[in-house]
Amino acid sequence: MVVVGCQWGDEGKGKIVDVLAEEVDVVARYQGGANAGHTVHVGDDEFILHQIPSGILHPAKRCLLGNGVVLDLIQFFEEYDALLRRGIEVEGRVGVSRRAHLLLPYHRVLDRALEDEAADKIGTTGRGIGPAYEDKAGRRGIRVADLEDEDRFRELVARGVARARGRLVELGREEDDDLDQAVEKVARLRERLLALSTDTGREVDLALARDQRVLLEGAQGTALDLDHGTYPYVTSSNTTAAAAATGIGVGPTRIRSVLGVVKAYTTRVGNGPLPTEFDPEMDERMRELGGEFGATTGRPRRCGWFDAVLARHAARVNGLTGLAVTKLDVLDSLPEVSVATGYRTPAGVVEEFPADTWGLESVEPILETHEGWEVPTTGARSLEDLPRNARRYLDRIQELTGAPIEMVSVGTRRSQIVRVA
Ligand code: IMP
């Protein structure tokens, strides 16, 4: 099963994966890096995970990072050690693909320098994602398997540092003295990482052959996908479901179901179009109601109404077999809720998500307004517990998106979930 975000990330995938992890044997991430921020609440504890799959919070589940991930070693072990300190049994449960590319300290420095210089700023998380995937596609990346031979690893890193310094000089940046120290820190983590390295494709294949259940967890969302999102305001990997196969190392025929996660409204961090964006007053209100601040950068998220045009696009490009709607409770106090069913453009009404990102900046959403429910939904555990107007709203989302709703999340706790199917 693949769990994939259907908006601009931050759909609450962490919570959904956390609930589903209970029922699976293996949880694996297939793309992205420490740009992701999964917030999971266990009892009164809050965990924010950037690199390690949130399945780690369930005892005995195997957690994998596939070859499609860019691995920030320093961040990874900070998280690993923090989990250990909080009493989570991590040893022997985490595996990292030997084919995964390393995200090195110079990627972060370059990410920030490139952003500062860019004419059209993307608003990246500054975690080095773009430069790391650039090196991968440019066939000069360094992979986990390269850690095996320390001399060769050091030589590859030295080349990477020299190249990065050259680029920084071109960008008018001073020498970064910290870079050598940071690289040394990575080198010291070599053996620890090698001890965790594995072939994720083979592991998943074997698990499936043994009839075990595997959950492939996407990071970011469909609108941030390098091919299917609002390019260039996207992340540098394929976030959509098909990438789960390549990013873990199994064939697409191994994937049986794809659960798309949508928030009951829309948010986005970083720059780029957000067709249903609220006016500043409502934006502020929703941000407060939904606690919409980035888990990785703390940046305020931009908010808007649910966008069915985007959700339909996501249903198609991901081949969704089901839908999970999150944060329904955030809308509880609103007298009215709206959904965008199409966009008005100078060329007429469109119902398909346009490829032209610049054109998308100026579309006018066609909003359909529904009566709110104005009672708390946080205690609901079945569809019948939900107020009628909330059910109508969900029915409409399902109808417009074209995928059956399987789960509805009504709060941050594990128990605050409505299972439909
Ligand atoms: P990058 O992935 O750091 O290169 O950032 C590219 C774009 O993706 C920016 O708009 C980021 O705000 C956005 N982004 C990256 N990761 C996440 C995420 O986990 N949630 C939401 N937005 C993200």
Residues whose N, C-alpha, C, O or C-beta is under 5 A from the ligand:
A	BS01	IMP	W8 G9 D10 N35 A36 G37 I122 G123 T124 T125 G126 R127 I129 G130 Q220 L224 V234 T235 S236 V269 G270 N271
